[in-house]
Amino acid sequence: MRHVLVAATLMIALSSLALADDFRPIFHPPTISIVEALEQDPDNFSTLIGLLRKADLKELRDATASYTILAPTNGAFAKLSPEYVTKLTNDPAKLRQFLLTHLLSGKVMFRQMFAPDKAGVAKKNVTESLTTADGGLAYFVCNEHPVDPANEHHPLINKKARVLKGDIEGKYSVIHVIDTVLVP
């Protein structure tokens, strides 16, 4: 029985990694907002899109606003209880705080955050913290260091959420796709 559970867990993990390149949010033309970019991939982000629309965050309506969103997939939301999601959507203040937990001011690029030092030596076990738009902290731990600097980093956020696809860059904004919802 234990072997079956291990095999099933491994298959799910591998399928998640295999799907990481299937995210389609793009920023062409470069003047669209984060919400408009996510709307280009409703198969992966319909839940997040619905919550963003319901909350009507002015921060994300402006195509020239500089933000980074940690975007949970529909699969990430499926890990939450339906009761929690219903409670969240029925309380505008909690919904706003919840969404701002997934938002960082400015453009945060992992390839810069976890870049090798000036001598070209890859940093090991890097932890960075950034303030989220709700005033909280998000901790990014990166133990994976690509040999090729063009490759992606997949840090762990708050010891819970893994970045599946990072550095999806627009002119003013960045999307990092994550596998787990960050609960404030």
C-alpha positions in Angstrom: 0.0 0.0 0.0 2.8 2.4 0.9 4.5 1.8 -2.5 1.2 2.7 -4.3 1.0 5.9 -2.3 4.6 6.8 -3.1 4.1 6.0 -6.8 0.9 8.0 -7.0 2.5 11.0 -5.3 5.5 10.8 -7.6 3.2 10.7 -10.7 1.3 13.8 -9.5 4.5 15.6 -8.9 5.9 14.7 -12.3 2.7 15.7 -14.0 2.7 19.1 -12.3 6.3 19.7 -13.5 5.4 18.5 -17.0 2.5 21.0 -17.1 4.7 23.9 -15.9 5.4 25.0 -19.5 1.7 24.8 -20.4 0.8 28.2 -18.8 -0.3 30.6 -21.5 -0.4 34.1 -19.8 1.3 36.4 -22.1 1.7 40.2 -22.3 1.2 41.0 -26.0 0.6 43.8 -26.5 2.7 44.9 -23.5 0.0 47.4 -22.3 -2.4 44.9 -20.9 -3.0 44.4 -17.2 -2.2 41.4 -15.1 -5.9 40.4 -15.1 -6.0 40.6 -18.9 -2.9 38.4 -19.1 -4.4 35.8 -16.8 -7.6 35.8 -18.8 -5.6 34.5 -21.7 -5.3 31.2 -19.8 -8.7 30.5 -18.2 -8.0 26.7 -18.1 -5.4 27.3 -15.4 -6.6 30.6 -13.7 -10.4 30.8 -13.9 -10.8 30.7 -10.1 -8.2 33.4 -9.6 -9.7 35.5 -12.4 -13.1 35.2 -10.8 -11.8 36.3 -7.4 -9.9 39.2 -8.9 -13.0 40.4 -10.7 -15.1 40.1 -7.6 -12.6 42.1 -5.5 -12.2 44.6 -8.3 -8.7 45.5 -7.1 -7.8 48.9 -8.6 -4.1 47.9 -8.3 -4.5 45.3 -11.1 -6.9 47.1 -13.4 -4.2 49.6 -14.5 -2.1 48.3 -17.3 0.8 50.6 -16.3 0.8 49.6 -12.6 4.0 47.8 -11.6 3.1 44.6 -9.7 4.1 41.0 -9.4 1.4 38.4 -8.7 2.0 35.0 -7.2 -0.8 33.4 -9.2 -2.3 30.2 -7.8 -3.6 27.7 -10.4 -7.1 26.2 -10.3 -5.4 23.1 -8.9 -4.0 25.2 -6.0 -7.5 26.5 -5.2 -8.9 22.9 -5.4 -6.7 22.1 -2.3 -8.9 24.6 -0.2 -12.1 23.5 1.3 -15.2 24.8 -0.6 -16.5 26.3 2.7 -13.3 28.4 3.0 -13.6 29.7 -0.6 -17.3 30.5 -0.1 -16.6 32.3 3.2 -13.8 34.2 1.5 -15.9 35.3 -1.5 -18.7 36.5 0.8 -16.5 38.8 2.8 -15.1 41.7 0.7 -12.5 42.7 3.3 -11.1 39.2 3.7 -11.1 38.6 -0.1 -9.1 41.8 -0.6 -6.6 40.8 2.1 -6.3 37.3 0.6 -5.6 38.7 -2.9 -3.1 41.3 -1.6 -1.2 38.4 0.1 -0.5 37.2 -3.5 0.7 40.6 -4.7 4.1 42.3 -4.5 4.9 45.9 -5.5 7.1 46.4 -8.5 8.6 43.8 -10.8 10.2 40.9 -9.0 12.2 38.7 -11.3 13.6 35.4 -9.8 16.4 35.4 -12.3 17.7 38.6 -10.8 16.8 37.8 -7.2 18.7 34.5 -7.3 21.3 35.5 -9.8 24.9 34.2 -9.3 27.3 36.6 -7.5 29.6 38.9 -9.5 32.2 36.1 -9.9 29.5 34.0 -11.5 29.3 31.6 -8.5 25.7 30.3 -7.9 24.4 31.2 -4.5 23.3 28.2 -2.4 20.3 28.0 -0.1 19.2 31.6 -0.8 16.3 33.0 1.3 14.9 36.4 0.4 11.9 38.1 2.0 9.6 40.7 0.4 6.7 42.7 1.7 3.4 41.8 0.1 0.8 44.4 -0.8 -1.2 43.5 2.4 1.9 44.4 4.5 2.9 40.8 5.3 6.1 39.1 4.4 6.6 36.4 1.8 9.8 34.3 2.2 11.4 32.8 -1.0 13.8 29.9 -0.5 15.7 28.7 -3.5 17.9 25.7 -3.3 17.8 25.0 -7.0 20.4 26.8 -9.1 20.3 26.3 -12.8 23.6 25.8 -14.6 22.4 28.0 -17.4 21.4 31.5 -16.1 18.5 31.5 -18.6 16.9 28.6 -16.9 14.2 29.2 -14.3 14.3 29.2 -10.6 11.4 27.4 -8.8 11.6 28.7 -5.2 9.4 27.7 -2.3 7.3 30.5 -0.9 6.5 30.5 2.8 7.5 26.8 3.0 4.3 26.0 1.2 3.9 27.1 -2.4 6.3 26.0 -5.2 6.7 28.2 -8.2 5.8 26.2 -11.2 6.6 28.8 -13.8 8.2 32.1 -13.0 9.3 35.3 -14.6 6.4 35.7 -17.0 7.2 39.3 -17.7 5.1 42.1 -19.1 6.2 45.7 -19.6 5.2 46.7 -16.1 4.2 43.4 -14.4 5.3 39.9 -13.6 3.4 36.7 -13.0 4.8 33.7 -11.1 2.5 30.6 -11.2 2.3 28.8 -7.9 0.9 25.4 -6.9 -0.5 26.3 -3.5 -2.6 29.2 -2.3 -1.0 31.5 0.2 -3.4 31.9 3.1 -2.9 35.1 5.1 
